[in-house]
Amino acid sequence: PYLENNEIKLLPILIVLTPKFTFTIFHKSTDIFNKLLSSKISFTTTQRTKFFLLKLTLINNTYRILVNKLIKTSEEFHNNIYHEISDQKIIELSKLEILLSATLSTLIAIYKVYEKLLFKKYLEFLKEEKDNVDDLSFDMLELIEIINSNIKRLKIIKDNYRMIIDRSTNKRILNLTIITIILFIPTIIFSYYGMNIPLPLQNTHWSTIFISILSIILTILGYFWLKNKIK
């Protein structure tokens, strides 16, 4: 596995074991291939089974590095998502969940391969080699559990995130509703005095000031009355 443009790419590797030789075919150069060619890892190609298990170990290590990167990103979301809520964060959270799910599917497939190696007797393992396969299997199972727990945590974060957004949206709608109702009070008063019919105070020179002050007082009183009712 390797990350490319925030997407997990899988590179197929073909390993062929014959009575005399071991063939390992890569589509392109990888870290595993480079490590095998370097002098950092010592191995003997004549010991076919050990060499085969070495390749599986390197594959496991590659997945562990990938999982650690994903978990680190998940931790960052867990620590920061409640401080910065935005559409971009939702998109990034969804992408991370997809990456974790895709990784989980691959890990489960590899784990099943290890189980078959142990129980189907495709290869004859020595005691030490069988222990190595057990370790590989347990290591893969551990990665599966780590991914599963983080997927569950991401779902909890998404649910909490959705609750925060819903609450924020409800508050905005509520405030707009209050503003609409409050503005309705002066609208009624000024509409009433805009009609061409006999009205109170229409012949006094301070009627405009009185009506304006009355509208402001009624608007303020209506605002606080609605706020207290809503609480």
N, C-alpha and C positions, 0 to 999 in steps of 0.2 A: 504493500500500500504506500501511496505517497499523495501529498496534497498539491493540488494545482488549481489556482484561482478559487481558493476556498471550497474546492470539491475534492472528494476522495477518488483517486484513480487506482485501479487494481491492475497490476502487471502480472500476467500469467507466467508461471514457471513450470517447465516440464522436467521431471526427474525420472530417469530410466535406470533401473538396476538390472544388470545382467550378471551371469556367473563370474565374469572377468572384469567388467568395466562398469563405471557409473557415468551416465550422461546427464548434464544439467544444461538445459537450453533456455536462454533468456531472449525476450523480444528486443531488449535494448539494455544498455549498461545500467546497473543498479548499485546501491550501497552494498548489498549482499555480495554481488559479483566482485566488486572492488575489494571488499574485505577478504574474500577467498584468494584473490590474486596477490594481496599484500602480504608482508611478512609478519603482520601483527597477530595472526591466528595460525597456530601450528596444528597440522592435521596430516594424516597419512591416507592417501587415496586407495591404498590396498585394503584398508579396513573399511569395506563398503558400507556396512551398517552404521558404524560410528560417523563416517563421513556424511551419510544421509541424515542422521540425527543432528549433526552439526548445522546442516542447512536449515532444518526445521527450527533449531534454536535461534538462528539468525533471523528467520522469519518472525518468530515470536517476539524477539527483541524489537524488530521494526514496528510491530503492532503495539508494543508497550510504549514506545516513543510517541506513536500517533495518538494513543489513548491519553497519555499524559498531556499532550498539547490540547486535546479536546477538553479534558477535565480542567485544565488551567483556564481555558476560555469560559467554561461553565462557571468556575469560581468567580471570575471577573463579573459575569452577569449577575451572579447571586449577590455580590457585594455592591454593585453599582446600579442595578436596574430600578431600584426604588428612589434613587436620587435623580435619575435622568429618564423621564418617560417620553418617548417620541415614536413616530412611525418607523423610523430607521431602526430603533431598538427592537421593535416587534419583528421586523424583517430579519434582522441578525439572529434573533432568538429562534425563529422558525428554521432558518438555515442550519443553525447549530443542532437543533433537534433532528433534522433530516440527516446530518452527518453522523450523529450518534446512532441513529436507527440503522443507517447503511453499514456502519462499522459493526454493530451488534449482529446483523445478519451474516456478515462474513466470518466473524469470530465463532459463531455457532456452527457454521459449515466446517471450519477448520477443526473445531473441537470434535465433531463427529468423525472426521478423518482419523484423529488420534485414537478415538475409541475403537475404530475399526482395526487400526494397527495393533492394538492391544489384544482384542478379543477374536478377531477373524483369522489370526495366524497367517497373515500375508508374508510376514518376515519372521525369521527365527532370531529372537533376541537373547543375548546373554543376560545374566542377572543384573549386571550394572547397566546394560543398555535398556532393559525393561524399566528400571528405575528412572532412567532418563526420559523415557516416553511418559511415564507417570508424572514426572515433574513438568513436562511440556503440557500435558493434559490439565494438570492442576493450575498451571500458570495461565492457560487460556481460559479456564473456568473462572479464575479470579478476575481477569479482564472483563469477562461477560457480566459478572456480578457488579463490577464497578460501573460499567456502561449502563446497566439496568437501573442502578440506584440514581445515577445522574439524569437519566431520562425521566424518572419519576419526579426528581427534584425540579427539573425544567417544567414539567407539567404543573407542579404546584406553583412555581413562579408565574407561569402563564395565567393560571386561574386567579392568583392574587393581582396580577397585572390587569386582568380583565375587570376585576372588582373595583380597582382604583379608577380605571377609565370610566366605568359605568357610574360610579359615584360622582366623579368630576363632571360627567355629562349631565347627570340629574341635577347637580347644583346649578349648572349654567342654564338649563331649561327652566329651573325654578326661579332663578333671578330674572330671566327674561319675562317669565309669566308675571312676576311681581311688578316689574317695570311697566309692562303692558296694562295691568290693572290700575296702577297708580296714575299713569298718563291718561287713563280713561276719565278720571275725575275732572281735571281742568278742561278736557275736551268737551265734556257735557256742558259745563258751565259756560264756556265761551261760545259754544254752538247755540245754547239757549238764548244768550244775549245777542246773538247775531241774527235772530229772527225779527222780522218786521211786524212786531206786535207790541202792545203796551206792556212794559216791564217795570218792576220796582227799581227805583234809583236812577231811572234813565234820564231824568231831568236835572240831576245834580252834577256839578262840575267835577266831583271827586269819585264818581261812580267807577271809573276805570281803575283807579288805585285800590278802591275797596274790593272790587271783584278780583283783582290780581292777588291782593293779600289773602283774601278768603280762599282762593284756589290753592295758594302755596300752603296755607295752614291745613286745609283738608287733605292735600297731597301728603304732607309730612305725617299727619295723624293716621292716614290710611296705610302708609308704609310701615309704621311701627306696629299698627294693629295686625297687619298681615304677617309680619315677622314673628310676632308673639304667638299668633294662631298656628303658624307652621311649626314652631319649636314644640 
